[in-house]
Structure formats: structure tokens, C-alpha cells
Amino acid sequence: MRSLSISSAIAACLVSPYSLALDAHVHGAAVLEVAKEGGEIEAVLRSPMANIVGFEYEARSAEDKATQANALEILKNANNILKLSASA
Ligand SMILES: [Zn+2]
């Protein structure tokens, strides 16, 4: 059975926005790495926080925390951001 998983890298990025903010990055640019091994496909999305939630400071307000939590829930489900072709 083919399965698709998103690396925990996304979760790490969302949980630790400062670590991302310290790295050189370009707003509006993201990298999606996809690898296939056996029957599994793994995808890693690397993106500045600003691309995903609209801010890149530590979420402190209830609104920002909700935005971050919602984004994480969406990204944790690979089917929300990737569609495999029937032949993949
Ligand atoms: Zn930035």
C-alpha cells in the first residue's frame, strides 16, 4: 500500500519560528522535497513561517496561536497539499 507522509520538519518549523527566522530565507519561496523509497513517498516542505501563517514571530496572542495550530493541522495531512497521479 502506498503511503504519503510529511516529515516532522514542518512541525518543527511551526513550533520553533525563531529558529527559522534566524536562517536566511526568502519570503514567497518554499522548497518541497519529495522522495520515493519502496512503496512510500516522503515529502518535506521547507518554508519561512511568513509564507504559511503570515507572520514569523513567536505566536503569543490567542489568534496567532490558533492560526499556527490550524496551519499545522492542515500541513500534517499530506493529502491537503499533495496529489499523487494514479501512476505514482
Ligand atoms: Zn522572514
PDB file of the backbone (N, CA, C, O) and the ligand in Angstrom, with CONECT records:
HET     ZN  A 101       1
ATOM      1  N   MET A   1       0.847  -1.192   0.000  1.00  0.00           N
ATOM      2  CA  MET A   1       0.000   0.000   0.000  1.00  0.00           C
ATOM      3  C   MET A   1       0.886   1.245   0.000  1.00  0.00           C
ATOM      4  O   MET A   1       1.799   1.375   0.816  1.00  0.00           O
ATOM      5  N   ARG A   2       0.609   2.124  -0.895  1.00  0.00           N
ATOM      6  CA  ARG A   2       1.368   3.366  -0.996  1.00  0.00           C
ATOM      7  C   ARG A   2       0.939   4.285   0.145  1.00  0.00           C
ATOM      8  O   ARG A   2      -0.241   4.371   0.483  1.00  0.00           O
ATOM      9  N   SER A   3       1.881   4.943   0.706  1.00  0.00           N
ATOM     10  CA  SER A   3       1.527   5.907   1.738  1.00  0.00           C
ATOM     11  C   SER A   3       2.304   7.188   1.531  1.00  0.00           C
ATOM     12  O   SER A   3       3.352   7.205   0.886  1.00  0.00           O
ATOM     13  N   LEU A   4       1.791   8.217   2.068  1.00  0.00           N
ATOM     14  CA  LEU A   4       2.400   9.530   1.902  1.00  0.00           C
ATOM     15  C   LEU A   4       2.504  10.175   3.266  1.00  0.00           C
ATOM     16  O   LEU A   4       1.519  10.266   4.000  1.00  0.00           O
ATOM     17  N   SER A   5       3.671  10.611   3.595  1.00  0.00           N
ATOM     18  CA  SER A   5       3.828  11.258   4.893  1.00  0.00           C
ATOM     19  C   SER A   5       4.621  12.542   4.750  1.00  0.00           C
ATOM     20  O   SER A   5       5.499  12.661   3.896  1.00  0.00           O
ATOM     21  N   ILE A   6       4.302  13.475   5.581  1.00  0.00           N
ATOM     22  CA  ILE A   6       5.038  14.735   5.605  1.00  0.00           C
ATOM     23  C   ILE A   6       5.982  14.668   6.795  1.00  0.00           C
ATOM     24  O   ILE A   6       5.588  14.319   7.908  1.00  0.00           O
ATOM     25  N   SER A   7       7.208  15.001   6.539  1.00  0.00           N
ATOM     26  CA  SER A   7       8.218  14.927   7.599  1.00  0.00           C
ATOM     27  C   SER A   7       7.859  15.805   8.781  1.00  0.00           C
ATOM     28  O   SER A   7       7.135  16.792   8.652  1.00  0.00           O
ATOM     29  N   SER A   8       8.372  15.432   9.906  1.00  0.00           N
ATOM     30  CA  SER A   8       8.172  16.245  11.093  1.00  0.00           C
ATOM     31  C   SER A   8       8.890  17.584  10.983  1.00  0.00           C
ATOM     32  O   SER A   8       8.780  18.422  11.878  1.00  0.00           O
ATOM     33  N   ALA A   9       9.615  17.791   9.905  1.00  0.00           N
ATOM     34  CA  ALA A   9      10.288  19.083   9.715  1.00  0.00           C
ATOM     35  C   ALA A   9       9.280  20.225   9.720  1.00  0.00           C
ATOM     36  O   ALA A   9       9.567  21.313  10.220  1.00  0.00           O
ATOM     37  N   ILE A  10       8.112  19.976   9.170  1.00  0.00           N
ATOM     38  CA  ILE A  10       7.092  21.023   9.141  1.00  0.00           C
ATOM     39  C   ILE A  10       6.685  21.379  10.559  1.00  0.00           C
ATOM     40  O   ILE A  10       6.614  22.553  10.921  1.00  0.00           O
ATOM     41  N   ALA A  11       6.421  20.366  11.351  1.00  0.00           N
ATOM     42  CA  ALA A  11       6.020  20.616  12.724  1.00  0.00           C
ATOM     43  C   ALA A  11       7.114  21.378  13.461  1.00  0.00           C
ATOM     44  O   ALA A  11       6.831  22.298  14.228  1.00  0.00           O
ATOM     45  N   ALA A  12       8.354  20.992  13.224  1.00  0.00           N
ATOM     46  CA  ALA A  12       9.462  21.659  13.902  1.00  0.00           C
ATOM     47  C   ALA A  12       9.531  23.128  13.500  1.00  0.00           C
ATOM     48  O   ALA A  12       9.810  23.995  14.328  1.00  0.00           O
ATOM     49  N   CYS A  13       9.274  23.399  12.219  1.00  0.00           N
ATOM     50  CA  CYS A  13       9.317  24.784  11.749  1.00  0.00           C
ATOM     51  C   CYS A  13       8.211  25.610  12.406  1.00  0.00           C
ATOM     52  O   CYS A  13       8.434  26.756  12.797  1.00  0.00           O
ATOM     53  N   LEU A  14       7.035  25.030  12.522  1.00  0.00           N
ATOM     54  CA  LEU A  14       5.922  25.780  13.066  1.00  0.00           C
ATOM     55  C   LEU A  14       6.053  25.971  14.567  1.00  0.00           C
ATOM     56  O   LEU A  14       5.605  26.975  15.120  1.00  0.00           O
ATOM     57  N   VAL A  15       6.663  25.010  15.209  1.00  0.00           N
ATOM     58  CA  VAL A  15       6.798  25.094  16.657  1.00  0.00           C
ATOM     59  C   VAL A  15       7.934  26.035  17.044  1.00  0.00           C
ATOM     60  O   VAL A  15       7.881  26.681  18.091  1.00  0.00           O
ATOM     61  N   SER A  16       8.952  26.110  16.207  1.00  0.00           N
ATOM     62  CA  SER A  16      10.115  26.930  16.529  1.00  0.00           C
ATOM     63  C   SER A  16      10.328  28.010  15.474  1.00  0.00           C
ATOM     64  O   SER A  16      11.290  27.946  14.708  1.00  0.00           O
ATOM     65  N   PRO A  17       9.452  28.988  15.427  1.00  0.00           N
ATOM     66  CA  PRO A  17       9.569  30.008  14.379  1.00  0.00           C
ATOM     67  C   PRO A  17      10.872  30.785  14.450  1.00  0.00           C
ATOM     68  O   PRO A  17      11.382  31.227  13.421  1.00  0.00           O
ATOM     69  N   TYR A  18      11.417  30.958  15.641  1.00  0.00           N
ATOM     70  CA  TYR A  18      12.652  31.739  15.735  1.00  0.00           C
ATOM     71  C   TYR A  18      13.818  31.040  15.065  1.00  0.00           C
ATOM     72  O   TYR A  18      14.682  31.688  14.474  1.00  0.00           O
ATOM     73  N   SER A  19      13.844  29.724  15.158  1.00  0.00           N
ATOM     74  CA  SER A  19      14.956  29.019  14.530  1.00  0.00           C
ATOM     75  C   SER A  19      14.913  29.213  13.019  1.00  0.00           C
ATOM     76  O   SER A  19      15.952  29.290  12.362  1.00  0.00           O
ATOM     77  N   LEU A  20      13.707  29.289  12.478  1.00  0.00           N
ATOM     78  CA  LEU A  20      13.582  29.533  11.044  1.00  0.00           C
ATOM     79  C   LEU A  20      13.925  30.976  10.728  1.00  0.00           C
ATOM     80  O   LEU A  20      14.605  31.257   9.741  1.00  0.00           O
ATOM     81  N   ALA A  21      13.456  31.890  11.565  1.00  0.00           N
ATOM     82  CA  ALA A  21      13.665  33.302  11.290  1.00  0.00           C
ATOM     83  C   ALA A  21      15.149  33.651  11.278  1.00  0.00           C
ATOM     84  O   ALA A  21      15.566  34.595  10.606  1.00  0.00           O
ATOM     85  N   LEU A  22      15.940  32.888  12.021  1.00  0.00           N
ATOM     86  CA  LEU A  22      17.359  33.183  12.074  1.00  0.00           C
ATOM     87  C   LEU A  22      18.083  32.723  10.816  1.00  0.00           C
ATOM     88  O   LEU A  22      19.154  33.236  10.493  1.00  0.00           O
ATOM     89  N   ASP A  23      17.506  31.765  10.111  1.00  0.00           N
ATOM     90  CA  ASP A  23      18.127  31.290   8.883  1.00  0.00           C
ATOM     91  C   ASP A  23      17.823  32.271   7.751  1.00  0.00           C
ATOM     92  O   ASP A  23      16.783  32.929   7.741  1.00  0.00           O
ATOM     93  N   ALA A  24      18.751  32.351   6.804  1.00  0.00           N
ATOM     94  CA  ALA A  24      18.488  33.164   5.623  1.00  0.00           C
ATOM     95  C   ALA A  24      17.314  32.552   4.874  1.00  0.00           C
ATOM     96  O   ALA A  24      17.263  31.337   4.688  1.00  0.00           O
ATOM     97  N   HIS A  25      16.379  33.376   4.447  1.00  0.00           N
ATOM     98  CA  HIS A  25      15.234  32.860   3.718  1.00  0.00           C
ATOM     99  C   HIS A  25      14.634  33.955   2.850  1.00  0.00           C
ATOM    100  O   HIS A  25      14.924  35.138   3.028  1.00  0.00           O
ATOM    101  N   VAL A  26      13.808  33.549   1.923  1.00  0.00           N
ATOM    102  CA  VAL A  26      13.151  34.478   1.012  1.00  0.00           C
ATOM    103  C   VAL A  26      11.653  34.324   1.190  1.00  0.00           C
ATOM    104  O   VAL A  26      11.111  33.231   1.025  1.00  0.00           O
ATOM    105  N   HIS A  27      10.992  35.403   1.522  1.00  0.00           N
ATOM    106  CA  HIS A  27       9.531  35.342   1.633  1.00  0.00           C
ATOM    107  C   HIS A  27       8.935  35.045   0.261  1.00  0.00           C
ATOM    108  O   HIS A  27       9.379  35.592  -0.749  1.00  0.00           O
ATOM    109  N   GLY A  28       7.943  34.189   0.231  1.00  0.00           N
ATOM    110  CA  GLY A  28       7.298  33.829  -1.023  1.00  0.00           C
ATOM    111  C   GLY A  28       7.941  32.624  -1.691  1.00  0.00           C
ATOM    112  O   GLY A  28       7.428  32.125  -2.693  1.00  0.00           O
ATOM    113  N   ALA A  29       9.058  32.151  -1.149  1.00  0.00           N
ATOM    114  CA  ALA A  29       9.729  30.983  -1.726  1.00  0.00           C
ATOM    115  C   ALA A  29       9.712  29.842  -0.719  1.00  0.00           C
ATOM    116  O   ALA A  29       9.902  30.050   0.479  1.00  0.00           O
ATOM    117  N   ALA A  30       9.485  28.651  -1.216  1.00  0.00           N
ATOM    118  CA  ALA A  30       9.499  27.451  -0.379  1.00  0.00           C
ATOM    119  C   ALA A  30      10.100  26.321  -1.200  1.00  0.00           C
ATOM    120  O   ALA A  30      10.143  26.377  -2.429  1.00  0.00           O
ATOM    121  N   VAL A  31      10.558  25.309  -0.504  1.00  0.00           N
ATOM    122  CA  VAL A  31      11.135  24.145  -1.177  1.00  0.00           C
ATOM    123  C   VAL A  31      10.355  22.910  -0.748  1.00  0.00           C
ATOM    124  O   VAL A  31      10.145  22.676   0.442  1.00  0.00           O
ATOM    125  N   LEU A  32       9.935  22.136  -1.718  1.00  0.00           N
ATOM    126  CA  LEU A  32       9.261  20.868  -1.439  1.00  0.00           C
ATOM    127  C   LEU A  32      10.143  19.751  -1.975  1.00  0.00           C
ATOM    128  O   LEU A  32      10.385  19.658  -3.179  1.00  0.00           O
ATOM    129  N   GLU A  33      10.617  18.909  -1.075  1.00  0.00           N
ATOM    130  CA  GLU A  33      11.452  17.774  -1.463  1.00  0.00           C
ATOM    131  C   GLU A  33      10.591  16.526  -1.383  1.00  0.00           C
ATOM    132  O   GLU A  33       9.930  16.285  -0.372  1.00  0.00           O
ATOM    133  N   VAL A  34      10.597  15.732  -2.444  1.00  0.00           N
ATOM    134  CA  VAL A  34       9.805  14.507  -2.494  1.00  0.00           C
ATOM    135  C   VAL A  34      10.738  13.351  -2.823  1.00  0.00           C
ATOM    136  O   VAL A  34      11.513  13.417  -3.776  1.00  0.00           O
ATOM    137  N   ALA A  35      10.657  12.300  -2.032  1.00  0.00           N
ATOM    138  CA  ALA A  35      11.482  11.123  -2.268  1.00  0.00           C
ATOM    139  C   ALA A  35      10.600   9.878  -2.206  1.00  0.00           C
ATOM    140  O   ALA A  35       9.675   9.789  -1.398  1.00  0.00           O
ATOM    141  N   LYS A  36      10.910   8.928  -3.075  1.00  0.00           N
ATOM    142  CA  LYS A  36      10.174   7.666  -3.081  1.00  0.00           C
ATOM    143  C   LYS A  36      11.138   6.554  -2.723  1.00  0.00           C
ATOM    144  O   LYS A  36      12.225   6.448  -3.290  1.00  0.00           O
ATOM    145  N   GLU A  37      10.733   5.734  -1.784  1.00  0.00           N
ATOM    146  CA  GLU A  37      11.549   4.585  -1.412  1.00  0.00           C
ATOM    147  C   GLU A  37      10.609   3.413  -1.176  1.00  0.00           C
ATOM    148  O   GLU A  37       9.760   3.444  -0.286  1.00  0.00           O
ATOM    149  N   GLY A  38      10.778   2.395  -1.980  1.00  0.00           N
ATOM    150  CA  GLY A  38       9.858   1.267  -1.883  1.00  0.00           C
ATOM    151  C   GLY A  38       8.441   1.752  -2.165  1.00  0.00           C
ATOM    152  O   GLY A  38       8.204   2.427  -3.166  1.00  0.00           O
ATOM    153  N   GLY A  39       7.527   1.421  -1.312  1.00  0.00           N
ATOM    154  CA  GLY A  39       6.142   1.831  -1.505  1.00  0.00           C
ATOM    155  C   GLY A  39       5.781   3.116  -0.783  1.00  0.00           C
ATOM    156  O   GLY A  39       4.608   3.479  -0.700  1.00  0.00           O
ATOM    157  N   GLU A  40       6.779   3.800  -0.264  1.00  0.00           N
ATOM    158  CA  GLU A  40       6.491   5.026   0.487  1.00  0.00           C
ATOM    159  C   GLU A  40       7.009   6.260  -0.217  1.00  0.00           C
ATOM    160  O   GLU A  40       8.058   6.238  -0.861  1.00  0.00           O
ATOM    161  N   ILE A  41       6.271   7.313  -0.087  1.00  0.00           N
ATOM    162  CA  ILE A  41       6.698   8.605  -0.606  1.00  0.00           C
ATOM    163  C   ILE A  41       6.777   9.549   0.581  1.00  0.00           C
ATOM    164  O   ILE A  41       5.835   9.676   1.363  1.00  0.00           O
ATOM    165  N   GLU A  42       7.926  10.212   0.697  1.00  0.00           N
ATOM    166  CA  GLU A  42       8.085  11.178   1.785  1.00  0.00           C
ATOM    167  C   GLU A  42       8.261  12.556   1.185  1.00  0.00           C
ATOM    168  O   GLU A  42       9.003  12.732   0.219  1.00  0.00           O
ATOM    169  N   ALA A  43       7.585  13.522   1.753  1.00  0.00           N
ATOM    170  CA  ALA A  43       7.693  14.902   1.287  1.00  0.00           C
ATOM    171  C   ALA A  43       8.083  15.791   2.452  1.00  0.00           C
ATOM    172  O   ALA A  43       7.561  15.659   3.559  1.00  0.00           O
ATOM    173  N   VAL A  44       9.003  16.694   2.186  1.00  0.00           N
ATOM    174  CA  VAL A  44       9.436  17.664   3.196  1.00  0.00           C
ATOM    175  C   VAL A  44       9.245  19.059   2.612  1.00  0.00           C
ATOM    176  O   VAL A  44       9.792  19.383   1.558  1.00  0.00           O
ATOM    177  N   LEU A  45       8.474  19.866   3.299  1.00  0.00           N
ATOM    178  CA  LEU A  45       8.242  21.243   2.880  1.00  0.00           C
ATOM    179  C   LEU A  45       9.060  22.162   3.767  1.00  0.00           C
ATOM    180  O   LEU A  45       8.921  22.148   4.990  1.00  0.00           O
ATOM    181  N   ARG A  46       9.912  22.959   3.145  1.00  0.00           N
ATOM    182  CA  ARG A  46      10.701  23.938   3.896  1.00  0.00           C
ATOM    183  C   ARG A  46      10.238  25.321   3.447  1.00  0.00           C
ATOM    184  O   ARG A  46      10.313  25.672   2.269  1.00  0.00           O
ATOM    185  N   SER A  47       9.765  26.083   4.405  1.00  0.00           N
ATOM    186  CA  SER A  47       9.199  27.390   4.065  1.00  0.00           C
ATOM    187  C   SER A  47       9.339  28.339   5.243  1.00  0.00           C
ATOM    188  O   SER A  47       9.231  27.924   6.396  1.00  0.00           O
ATOM    189  N   PRO A  48       9.579  29.611   4.957  1.00  0.00           N
ATOM    190  CA  PRO A  48       9.534  30.582   6.041  1.00  0.00           C
ATOM    191  C   PRO A  48       8.133  30.602   6.653  1.00  0.00           C
ATOM    192  O   PRO A  48       7.139  30.388   5.960  1.00  0.00           O
ATOM    193  N   MET A  49       8.071  30.857   7.936  1.00  0.00           N
ATOM    194  CA  MET A  49       6.788  30.916   8.627  1.00  0.00           C
ATOM    195  C   MET A  49       5.838  31.912   7.967  1.00  0.00           C
ATOM    196  O   MET A  49       4.632  31.674   7.888  1.00  0.00           O
ATOM    197  N   ALA A  50       6.390  33.026   7.497  1.00  0.00           N
ATOM    198  CA  ALA A  50       5.544  34.076   6.916  1.00  0.00           C
ATOM    199  C   ALA A  50       4.720  33.551   5.751  1.00  0.00           C
ATOM    200  O   ALA A  50       3.593  34.000   5.541  1.00  0.00           O
ATOM    201  N   ASN A  51       5.264  32.606   4.991  1.00  0.00           N
ATOM    202  CA  ASN A  51       4.516  32.051   3.856  1.00  0.00           C
ATOM    203  C   ASN A  51       3.304  31.261   4.313  1.00  0.00           C
ATOM    204  O   ASN A  51       2.298  31.192   3.606  1.00  0.00           O
ATOM    205  N   ILE A  52       3.395  30.675   5.474  1.00  0.00           N
ATOM    206  CA  ILE A  52       2.364  29.737   5.919  1.00  0.00           C
ATOM    207  C   ILE A  52       1.321  30.403   6.796  1.00  0.00           C
ATOM    208  O   ILE A  52       0.123  30.193   6.606  1.00  0.00           O
ATOM    209  N   VAL A  53       1.756  31.194   7.742  1.00  0.00           N
ATOM    210  CA  VAL A  53       0.803  31.779   8.693  1.00  0.00           C
ATOM    211  C   VAL A  53       0.732  33.303   8.614  1.00  0.00           C
ATOM    212  O   VAL A  53      -0.104  33.913   9.281  1.00  0.00           O
ATOM    213  N   GLY A  54       1.586  33.922   7.817  1.00  0.00           N
ATOM    214  CA  GLY A  54       1.517  35.366   7.648  1.00  0.00           C
ATOM    215  C   GLY A  54       2.337  36.158   8.652  1.00  0.00           C
ATOM    216  O   GLY A  54       2.360  37.388   8.613  1.00  0.00           O
ATOM    217  N   PHE A  55       3.008  35.451   9.551  1.00  0.00           N
ATOM    218  CA  PHE A  55       3.909  36.131  10.490  1.00  0.00           C
ATOM    219  C   PHE A  55       5.037  35.171  10.825  1.00  0.00           C
ATOM    220  O   PHE A  55       4.915  33.966  10.608  1.00  0.00           O
ATOM    221  N   GLU A  56       6.129  35.697  11.350  1.00  0.00           N
ATOM    222  CA  GLU A  56       7.240  34.802  11.682  1.00  0.00           C
ATOM    223  C   GLU A  56       7.819  35.098  13.053  1.00  0.00           C
ATOM    224  O   GLU A  56       8.940  34.698  13.367  1.00  0.00           O
ATOM    225  N   TYR A  57       7.053  35.796  13.859  1.00  0.00           N
ATOM    226  CA  TYR A  57       7.445  35.977  15.255  1.00  0.00           C
ATOM    227  C   TYR A  57       6.810  34.858  16.086  1.00  0.00           C
ATOM    228  O   TYR A  57       5.944  34.129  15.601  1.00  0.00           O
ATOM    229  N   GLU A  58       7.243  34.734  17.318  1.00  0.00           N
ATOM    230  CA  GLU A  58       6.672  33.702  18.192  1.00  0.00           C
ATOM    231  C   GLU A  58       5.205  34.007  18.458  1.00  0.00           C
ATOM    232  O   GLU A  58       4.851  35.112  18.869  1.00  0.00           O
ATOM    233  N   ALA A  59       4.361  33.014  18.218  1.00  0.00           N
ATOM    234  CA  ALA A  59       2.921  33.205  18.430  1.00  0.00           C
ATOM    235  C   ALA A  59       2.652  33.369  19.925  1.00  0.00           C
ATOM    236  O   ALA A  59       2.935  32.465  20.712  1.00  0.00           O
ATOM    237  N   ARG A  60       2.107  34.519  20.314  1.00  0.00           N
ATOM    238  CA  ARG A  60       1.781  34.775  21.725  1.00  0.00           C
ATOM    239  C   ARG A  60       0.296  35.038  21.918  1.00  0.00           C
ATOM    240  O   ARG A  60      -0.281  34.626  22.924  1.00  0.00           O
ATOM    241  N   SER A  61      -0.323  35.715  20.972  1.00  0.00           N
ATOM    242  CA  SER A  61      -1.749  36.001  21.127  1.00  0.00           C
ATOM    243  C   SER A  61      -2.547  34.735  20.828  1.00  0.00           C
ATOM    244  O   SER A  61      -2.071  33.823  20.153  1.00  0.00           O
ATOM    245  N   ALA A  62      -3.768  34.707  21.346  1.00  0.00           N
ATOM    246  CA  ALA A  62      -4.644  33.560  21.089  1.00  0.00           C
ATOM    247  C   ALA A  62      -4.897  33.412  19.594  1.00  0.00           C
ATOM    248  O   ALA A  62      -4.955  32.295  19.078  1.00  0.00           O
ATOM    249  N   GLU A  63      -5.048  34.535  18.900  1.00  0.00           N
ATOM    250  CA  GLU A  63      -5.311  34.489  17.459  1.00  0.00           C
ATOM    251  C   GLU A  63      -4.121  33.888  16.708  1.00  0.00           C
ATOM    252  O   GLU A  63      -4.294  33.024  15.848  1.00  0.00           O
ATOM    253  N   ASP A  64      -2.920  34.348  17.036  1.00  0.00           N
ATOM    254  CA  ASP A  64      -1.738  33.813  16.348  1.00  0.00           C
ATOM    255  C   ASP A  64      -1.521  32.336  16.675  1.00  0.00           C
ATOM    256  O   ASP A  64      -1.150  31.549  15.804  1.00  0.00           O
ATOM    257  N   LYS A  65      -1.755  31.968  17.930  1.00  0.00           N
ATOM    258  CA  LYS A  65      -1.604  30.559  18.308  1.00  0.00           C
ATOM    259  C   LYS A  65      -2.613  29.693  17.560  1.00  0.00           C
ATOM    260  O   LYS A  65      -2.291  28.584  17.133  1.00  0.00           O
ATOM    261  N   ALA A  66      -3.835  30.201  17.404  1.00  0.00           N
ATOM    262  CA  ALA A  66      -4.856  29.449  16.668  1.00  0.00           C
ATOM    263  C   ALA A  66      -4.479  29.331  15.197  1.00  0.00           C
ATOM    264  O   ALA A  66      -4.654  28.278  14.586  1.00  0.00           O
ATOM    265  N   THR A  67      -3.962  30.416  14.637  1.00  0.00           N
ATOM    266  CA  THR A  67      -3.525  30.394  13.236  1.00  0.00           C
ATOM    267  C   THR A  67      -2.428  29.358  13.043  1.00  0.00           C
ATOM    268  O   THR A  67      -2.453  28.591  12.081  1.00  0.00           O
ATOM    269  N   GLN A  68      -1.471  29.337  13.951  1.00  0.00           N
ATOM    270  CA  GLN A  68      -0.353  28.392  13.867  1.00  0.00           C
ATOM    271  C   GLN A  68      -0.835  26.956  14.034  1.00  0.00           C
ATOM    272  O   GLN A  68      -0.416  26.066  13.293  1.00  0.00           O
ATOM    273  N   ALA A  69      -1.708  26.732  14.999  1.00  0.00           N
ATOM    274  CA  ALA A  69      -2.219  25.376  15.234  1.00  0.00           C
ATOM    275  C   ALA A  69      -3.030  24.884  14.035  1.00  0.00           C
ATOM    276  O   ALA A  69      -2.942  23.719  13.646  1.00  0.00           O
ATOM    277  N   ASN A  70      -3.816  25.784  13.459  1.00  0.00           N
ATOM    278  CA  ASN A  70      -4.622  25.422  12.295  1.00  0.00           C
ATOM    279  C   ASN A  70      -3.726  25.065  11.106  1.00  0.00           C
ATOM    280  O   ASN A  70      -3.977  24.086  10.404  1.00  0.00           O
ATOM    281  N   ALA A  71      -2.691  25.859  10.889  1.00  0.00           N
ATOM    282  CA  ALA A  71      -1.760  25.584   9.785  1.00  0.00           C
ATOM    283  C   ALA A  71      -1.087  24.232   9.977  1.00  0.00           C
ATOM    284  O   ALA A  71      -0.933  23.467   9.025  1.00  0.00           O
ATOM    285  N   LEU A  72      -0.692  23.945  11.196  1.00  0.00           N
ATOM    286  CA  LEU A  72      -0.034  22.669  11.473  1.00  0.00           C
ATOM    287  C   LEU A  72      -0.972  21.501  11.190  1.00  0.00           C
ATOM    288  O   LEU A  72      -0.565  20.494  10.610  1.00  0.00           O
ATOM    289  N   GLU A  73      -2.216  21.640  11.600  1.00  0.00           N
ATOM    290  CA  GLU A  73      -3.191  20.572  11.347  1.00  0.00           C
ATOM    291  C   GLU A  73      -3.379  20.344   9.846  1.00  0.00           C
ATOM    292  O   GLU A  73      -3.478  19.203   9.395  1.00  0.00           O
ATOM    293  N   ILE A  74      -3.426  21.419   9.087  1.00  0.00           N
ATOM    294  CA  ILE A  74      -3.591  21.288   7.630  1.00  0.00           C
ATOM    295  C   ILE A  74      -2.368  20.622   7.017  1.00  0.00           C
ATOM    296  O   ILE A  74      -2.498  19.715   6.195  1.00  0.00           O
ATOM    297  N   LEU A  75      -1.174  21.071   7.417  1.00  0.00           N
ATOM    298  CA  LEU A  75       0.052  20.548   6.816  1.00  0.00           C
ATOM    299  C   LEU A  75       0.357  19.121   7.240  1.00  0.00           C
ATOM    300  O   LEU A  75       1.022  18.385   6.511  1.00  0.00           O
ATOM    301  N   LYS A  76      -0.126  18.723   8.415  1.00  0.00           N
ATOM    302  CA  LYS A  76       0.138  17.355   8.875  1.00  0.00           C
ATOM    303  C   LYS A  76      -0.548  16.326   7.992  1.00  0.00           C
ATOM    304  O   LYS A  76      -0.128  15.170   7.948  1.00  0.00           O
ATOM    305  N   ASN A  77      -1.588  16.728   7.296  1.00  0.00           N
ATOM    306  CA  ASN A  77      -2.281  15.813   6.388  1.00  0.00           C
ATOM    307  C   ASN A  77      -1.749  16.051   4.974  1.00  0.00           C
ATOM    308  O   ASN A  77      -2.116  17.021   4.312  1.00  0.00           O
ATOM    309  N   ALA A  78      -0.885  15.153   4.532  1.00  0.00           N
ATOM    310  CA  ALA A  78      -0.239  15.313   3.229  1.00  0.00           C
ATOM    311  C   ALA A  78      -1.250  15.454   2.100  1.00  0.00           C
ATOM    312  O   ALA A  78      -0.969  16.101   1.091  1.00  0.00           O
ATOM    313  N   ASN A  79      -2.418  14.854   2.263  1.00  0.00           N
ATOM    314  CA  ASN A  79      -3.421  14.931   1.192  1.00  0.00           C
ATOM    315  C   ASN A  79      -3.942  16.350   1.000  1.00  0.00           C
ATOM    316  O   ASN A  79      -4.551  16.650  -0.027  1.00  0.00           O
ATOM    317  N   ASN A  80      -3.711  17.217   1.967  1.00  0.00           N
ATOM    318  CA  ASN A  80      -4.140  18.609   1.822  1.00  0.00           C
ATOM    319  C   ASN A  80      -3.226  19.413   0.914  1.00  0.00           C
ATOM    320  O   ASN A  80      -3.628  20.451   0.388  1.00  0.00           O
ATOM    321  N   ILE A  81      -2.000  18.943   0.725  1.00  0.00           N
ATOM    322  CA  ILE A  81      -1.066  19.747  -0.069  1.00  0.00           C
ATOM    323  C   ILE A  81      -0.442  19.000  -1.238  1.00  0.00           C
ATOM    324  O   ILE A  81       0.211  19.619  -2.079  1.00  0.00           O
ATOM    325  N   LEU A  82      -0.625  17.681  -1.314  1.00  0.00           N
ATOM    326  CA  LEU A  82      -0.065  16.911  -2.426  1.00  0.00           C
ATOM    327  C   LEU A  82      -1.113  15.999  -3.011  1.00  0.00           C
ATOM    328  O   LEU A  82      -1.909  15.397  -2.291  1.00  0.00           O
ATOM    329  N   LYS A  83      -1.102  15.906  -4.317  1.00  0.00           N
ATOM    330  CA  LYS A  83      -1.968  14.936  -5.002  1.00  0.00           C
ATOM    331  C   LYS A  83      -1.073  14.070  -5.883  1.00  0.00           C
ATOM    332  O   LYS A  83      -0.347  14.577  -6.738  1.00  0.00           O
ATOM    333  N   LEU A  84      -1.132  12.781  -5.667  1.00  0.00           N
ATOM    334  CA  LEU A  84      -0.340  11.864  -6.482  1.00  0.00           C
ATOM    335  C   LEU A  84      -1.138  11.440  -7.706  1.00  0.00           C
ATOM    336  O   LEU A  84      -2.351  11.236  -7.643  1.00  0.00           O
ATOM    337  N   SER A  85      -0.422  11.312  -8.822  1.00  0.00           N
ATOM    338  CA  SER A  85      -1.085  10.798 -10.015  1.00  0.00           C
ATOM    339  C   SER A  85      -1.357   9.310  -9.811  1.00  0.00           C
ATOM    340  O   SER A  85      -0.753   8.668  -8.951  1.00  0.00           O
ATOM    341  N   ALA A  86      -2.258   8.784 -10.599  1.00  0.00           N
ATOM    342  CA  ALA A  86      -2.611   7.371 -10.472  1.00  0.00           C
ATOM    343  C   ALA A  86      -1.395   6.476 -10.717  1.00  0.00           C
ATOM    344  O   ALA A  86      -1.314   5.375 -10.171  1.00  0.00           O
ATOM    345  N   SER A  87      -0.459   6.943 -11.531  1.00  0.00           N
ATOM    346  CA  SER A  87       0.704   6.113 -11.867  1.00  0.00           C
ATOM    347  C   SER A  87       1.842   6.255 -10.855  1.00  0.00           C
ATOM    348  O   SER A  87       2.824   5.516 -10.920  1.00  0.00           O
ATOM    349  N   ALA A  88       1.719   7.179  -9.943  1.00  0.00           N
ATOM    350  CA  ALA A  88       2.807   7.411  -8.968  1.00  0.00           C
ATOM    351  C   ALA A  88       2.915   6.269  -7.981  1.00  0.00           C
ATOM    352  O   ALA A  88       3.770   6.296  -7.096  1.00  0.00           O
TER     353      ALA A  88
HETATM  354 ZN    ZN A 101      11.283  36.402   7.120  1.00  0.00          ZN2+
END
